[in-house]
C-alpha cells in the first residue's frame, strides 16, 4: 500500500489488486466489528475489486515432531 495524498481529511492510496482483494474480504468478514467501513467497502467494489477466489482444495499436511 502506498499513500499518494492526504489532505482535507481524505486519503488517496494505491495498492496491488491482490492486496485490495484481501482488504475487501477482511472488511466484509469483520463489518460488524469495524466502525464506518461501508464507505471503503463500496469504494473498493466500485473500483472493480473482486473477492479472492476460494481454493478448490485446502492442503493439509502432517509433520511429526523431530525427536
N, C-alpha and C positions, 0 to 999 in steps of 0.2 A: 504494500500500500504506500502511495506517495501523496503527500499533501501538496496540492498545486497552489491553492489560495485560501486564505482565511481572513474574511473581513465582514463587518456588519453582522456578526453572529452566524454567518454561513461558511461552510467548508466545501471546498472542491477537492476531491481526491481521485486518484487513478489507481487501478489495481488490475492484475491479470483476471481474465474471465473465470478461471477455475477458482481463484480466491473469492471473487464476488459470488460465485455459485455456492461456495461453502458458507459464506456470510449470510446469504439469503436463507439457506437451510437452517442455520442456527437461529436466525431471527424468527423464523416460522415455528421452530420447535419450542422456543422459550418466550413466545409472545406474551404469555400470561405472567411471566416473571419480570419482563422488561417494561419499563415505562416509556411511552411515546416512541415506539419503534415502528408504528404503522407507516409513517411518512417515509422512512428509509426503505422499508419493505416495498412500498409502492414504487419508489424511485428506481429500485433495482429491477422490479418487474417491468416497468415502463421502458427501461433501458434494454430490455430483451434478455435479461439474465434468466437462465433456466435452473431448476433444482438439479443437483448432481444425480446421475443415473444410479439406481440401486444395483448392486452387484448381483449377478445371476447365482453365484455360489460363494459363500463365505468359507475360506480355507481355514481349517483348524489343524494344528499340529501339536504333537506331544513330544516334549524333550525331557527325558528322565534326568533327575538330578545327578550332577557329577559327584562321584564318591571320592 
